[in-house]
C-alpha cells in the first residue's frame, strides 16, 4: 500500500544515512524502524490518580457549605455572562 507522510528534514536525513550505511533500501529500513517502534512500545497500564487534599481547618458552626457552593456557582455564572457580553 502506498501512503504519504511528512518527515522532519533531520529525521529524513538520519534515515537515509542509516539506510546507506547498512546498504538496505530506504523503504526496507523505514518499514523495520516502524515495526520495531510498534513492537517495543510500552503498554500503558491505567494508573490510579489520587489527588492531593489539604486541610482547610474545621468548619465553623453556622456556616452552610451548600449555600457557599451556590454563591460560587452564581459568581461563576456572572463572570461567564460578563465575558460573553465582552465578546470573549
Phi, psi and omega in degrees: 000144182255137176213163180244133176228154176259124178246142173300143182304319181294320179293317179301315180296320179296318178296316179297316179298317180295316179299317179296314181297321181274350179070034179240155177297148180305316182300318180293319179296314180300316178301313181297317181296317180295315179298317180298318179297320178290320181291326183267359181297126181292138176282129184266110177277140178299135180252151179275125180264126178242105181292150177286145176237150182230141177285132178251017179088173181288153177281129180281143179295142178094352178261128180261108184292332177295317180295324178298321179294322178297320179297316179299317178300317179297318179296320178295317178300317179299321180294318178298315179297319178300314181293323178296321179293331178278350179087018179261000000 
